[in-house]
Amino acid sequence: MVRRMGTLLIVLGVLAALAVGGFAVFVRWALADWDGDDPAAEGSVVFRELVGARPGEPGPELRVLTWNAAFGGGAGKQPTERHTKGEVLANLSSLARRVAALKPDVVFLQEVDRPSDRSGDVDQLTVLQDTLGLPYACFVTTWRVRYLPFPYWPPSAHLGRVWSGQAVLSRFPIGACRRVALPQPPDNPWWYNRFFLHRAAQVVALDVPGRGRLNVVNVHAEAFSQASREEHARLIAAEVDRLPADQPLVVAGDLNTVPADAPQKLGFVDEPETDFTTDQTLAIVRAVEGLREVFLDDQPGHPDPQLTFPAEKPTRRLDYIFARGLGASTSRRVVDEAAASDHRPIVATYSWK
C-alpha cells in the first residue's frame, strides 16, 4: 500500500509539473513577445501611406475629428464579444461614410483592430484609410496577444488573437510618430495585466504644406481605475508641455471621464460601478497652459451637455478635443451617430493663426 501510494504521488507530481510547464509555455507563446512598455517593440508603431500619396493643400481652416471606433463592433457591443467579418465591415462602412461626409483634415481614432479573431480578421486601419482616401496614417499598438483566453468560459467564446490600438489619419504628411506608454492599473493582478491592454498616448508631427508643423496627440485614458486615469492625465499633460509652444497643437480622444458640470456622475445603468464625483482627470489636462477645449472653453455654458456615450442613448461625455496655437474654433459638434460605434464622434473646425 505504501509503495502504491508513493508511486501515485510521483505520478501526480509529474503530471502537475507537466501542467505547470505546459501552462508556462502557453503563456509565453500567447503573449507574442510584445511588451507594451517598450516603445521599440515590434509593431508598436506602424506607418502607412496610400500608393501615390500626395500632401493635401490646407484650406483657410483646419477640421479635425475624434472617434472611438469600438473595434468595429458597432453600438451596444462589448470588446469581449466576437463579431463576424460581415458585421465588422458593415460597421466600418457606416463609420467611414459618416467621416467622409464631414471632410476632416485629421482623424483621431481609438479602439482600432488590426487582424484579430474577435473582429473577423479585418485590418480596420487598412479598410478605413483606403475607404476615406486619407493618404497618411500612423498606428500605435495598445493590445497584442496571440491568444486571449477570455471570457474564461466557454472556450469557444475566447477572443483568441488580438491586435488593437489607436490611429491618426491625415491629409498632411506625417513627419514623426511615437508611442508614449501609459501605465496599467497597479491594482490589477500581474497576470491579468500581462494579457490586458497597454494604453498609450500617440504623439504625431504633421508637416502641413505652407504652414509648417502641426503636432497632434491621440489619447485613450484608463476606463475603470480613477487613480490610474488621473496618472494618465498627468503623463499626457507632461507630454503636451514638452511640445514646442510656437507650433500649433491638437489633443483629442477618449479620456473616459466627464466634465465638472456633468449632469450625471454616477448611477449609470450600463456601468453602475462607475463614479466620477471626485475624478480630476479632465482638470489635470485642462491645466496645461494655453490648452483650450472645444466646448468647455470655446463655447462655455452651452445648454446641451454634448454627450458622446453610449451612442444609442448617451448619458455622459467621454470624448474631447483640445487645441493650442490655433485660432478659436469656428464650429464644433457631437455628430448624431448611433450605429457605427458605441461612441459618438466630435468634429471641430479651427482657423489658422
N, C-alpha and C positions, 0 to 999 in steps of 0.2 A: 504493500500500500504506500509506504514512504517513497519507494523508488518510483512508483507510478505518479505520485504527487510531484516529485522532483522533476520528472520528465514533462509533466503538464505545465509546470511553472516555466521551464526552459522554453517550451513551445510558445507559451503565451508571451514570454519576454521577447522571443524572436519576432513574433507577429507584431507586437507593439513597436519594436524598433523599426520593422519594415514600414509600418503605418506612419510613424513619425518621419522616417526618411522619405517616404513617398510624398507625404504632405509638404515637406520642405522643398522637394524637387518641383512639385506642382506650383507652390507659391513663387519660387524663383522664376519658373517659366511664365506664369500668369502675369507677373509684374513687368515683363517686357524690357527689363533692364533700363527703364526710364525713371529718372529721378526728377521730380518736379521742382526741386530746389537748385538744380544745376542748370544755369542759363545756356550752357553749351551742349546740353543733352541733345542727341539726335532727334530731329523732328520738333524741337521746342519752338523754333521759328522757321516758318516756311514762306518764301516769296513766290508770287505767281503773276505772270504778265500774259495778257492775251497776245496771240500771234499778230505781229504788226502793230503793236501798241504804240499809240501816239498821244502825247500830252494834250489834254483839253485846254482850251483857252479860257481863262477866268472871265466871268462876266462882272458887272458892277457890284454884284452881291455874291456872297458865299452861302450855299444852302447845305445843311448837314442834317442827318437823320440817325437816330439810335433806335435799335430794336433787339429785344431778346427773342431769338428765333425758336426757342423751346425745342431744340434738337429735331426740328421738322415734325414734331408730334401734334401740332395744331392746338386749338383751345381745349381746355378741360382735361388735358392729359398730364401724365406724370413722367419724369425722367426714368422711373423704374418700370415703365411699361414698354413693351415691344411694339413696333409698327412695321407694316409691310412696306415694300418698296413703292407700291402704288399709292398708299396713303401719304408717305413722305413726299413723293414727287408732286402730288396734288396740293399739299400744304405749301411746299416751296414755290409752286407756280402761283398760288394765290398771294403769297408774300412778295414775290418778285413783281407781279403786276401792280401791286399797291405801291411798292417802292419806285418802280419805273414811272408811274403816273406823277409822282412828286418831284422827279428830276433832281435828286440831290447830287452835289459835287463829291461829298464824302459820306460814306455809310459806316456806322459803328454797329457791329453785330456781336451778340453774346450767345452762348449755347449753340454753337455750330458744330455738327458732327462731320468728321471725315469718315471714310468707310467703317461702319460699326454694325454689329449684329442687331442691336436694338432698333436701328433706323433703316433697315432694308439694304444695308451695304451701299448706301448712296453717299457719294462725296459731295456734301452740301456746299462746300466752298466753290467747287468747280461749277456745279449747277447754277448757283446764284450769280457768280461772276459772269459766266457765259451768257446767261439769260439777260442780265442787266447791261452787259456790254461795257462795264467799267473796266478800263484797261489794266489797272494796277491793284494788287491785293497783297496783304501780309496777314498771316495766320500765326497765332501763338497757342501752343498746346496747354491745356489745363487738366486733361484726364487722358491717360493712355495705359491700358492694360490689355494683355492678350485674352484674359478671361476674368470676368467679374461674376463670382458665384452669389449673386444677389438679384432678386429676393431669394432668401435662403431655401424656400420650399414652395412648389416642387422644382426639381432641377430643370424641368422644361421651361420654366419662367426665367431662368438665369439670363442676365443681359449679355454674357459672353464677352466678345471683343468690343472694346470701347476706345474710341479716339475722338476727342472733343476739344473745343477751345473757343477762342474769340478771333474776330477778323475785322480788318479795316479795308474797305474797298474805296477806290478813289479814281477821279478823272485825272489827277495830277500824279506825276512820278513819285515813287517812294525812295527817298534818299537814305533812310535808315529805319530799322525796326528792331526793337528789343523787348524782351520779356522780363518783367520785374516780378519775382516770386512774392506772393502774399502767404503768410504762414497759415497752416491748418489749425483748426481749433485744438488747443492743448488738452482739453478735457475729453477728447475722443480717445478711445484705446489706440495704442500704437499700431496694432494690426489693422484696425479699421482705417486709419489714416493712410496706411500703405496702399490700400485699394481705393481710397477715396480721391476725389478731385483735388488738384493743387491749384487754387485760384491764382490769378495773376493780373497785373496791370500791363497793358500793351502800349508802349511809347513809340510813336511813329513820327518821322520827319517827312513832310511832303514838300516837294520843290514846285512851287506854283509859278508858271511862266510869267515873267514881267513883274512879279510881286515878291519873289524870294521865298523864304522858308515859312511854312505853316506847321507848327507842332500840334499833334493830336494825341490824346490819351484815352484809350478804351478801357473801361473799368467794369468789374463784376465782383462786388464785395460779398463777404460771407452772409449766408441767409439765416442761420439758426443759432449762432452764438453771438450775443451782443458784444462781449469783450473782444472776441476775435474780429468782428466787424469794425469796431472802433479802432483797433490796431491797424486794420487795413486802411482805414481813412487816414490815419497818421502817416502811413507809408506812402499813400497816394499823394497827400499834401506835400510831403518832403520831396517826392519826385517832381511835382509841379513847381515847387520853389526853386529847384535846381535848373529848370529850363530857362533859357535866356529871356529876360523880361522885355527885350526890344523886338522879339519875334511873336507874331500872333499865335494864340493857343486856343484849342477847343478840348474840353474834357467832357466825355459823355459815357453813358452806360447805365447799368443796373446797380444801384447802391444798396438795394434791399433794406431801405429804411424810409420813413415818412417825414414830411416837414413838421416843424414845431407846432404849426397851427392846423395840423391834420384833423379832419372831423372825427376820425376814429383811430385809436392807437392800440386797441386790444379787443378781444372778444370776436375775432373774425371767424365766420362759420367754417371756412376752408382750413384755417390754421388756428384753432382755439388756444394753442400754447404760446402763440406769438404775442409779445408785449413790447411796445415801443415807447412806453411812457417815460423812461429815463434815458433813452438812446441819444447819444451825442454824435453819431456818425456824420450826419449832414452838417452840423455846426463845425466840426473839425475841418471838413473840406471847404466850407464857405469862409473860414477864417483866413484862407490863403489870400494875400494881398492882391487886389486887382481882379480877383475872380468874381464873375457875375453869373448867377443862374438865370436861365431864360424866362422863367415865370416869377420866381421869388424876388428877384431883383429888378428885372426889366418890366414886369407887369404886376407889382405887388398889390394885394388887396383884390385880386380878380375874384368875382363871386363863384366861379367854377373851380373846384379844387384840382382839376386836371388829373383825374385818377387814371392809372395805367394797368392795374392788376386787381383781380383776374379779368382777362379781356372780355369775357361774356357779360359779367356784371361787376364792373370794377368797384372796389371798396377802398383802395389806397393807391397812393402814388409811390412807385419804387424806382422810376427811371428819370434821369436828369440830363440837362445839357448846360455846361458852364463855358464861359469864354473870357478871354483876356486879350487886350491889344487889338480888338476889332471894334468897329463902330457898334452902336446899340442895335439890338436885334430889331428888324423891321417887321417880322411876323413870327409867330410861334403857335403851335397847336398840338394837342394829342389827337392822333388820327383815329377816327371811329372805325376800328377794325377788330372784329370779334371772332374770326375763324382761323386765320393763318397761324396764330400763336396764342399762348396763354397771357402774353403781354400785349399792350397796345403801343405802337411806336410814337415817338415825338419827333417832329420836324421843326427846324428853325432856320431863319434867314437873317444874315448879318451883312451890314455894309462894310466894305473895306475902309480902313483908315487911310 
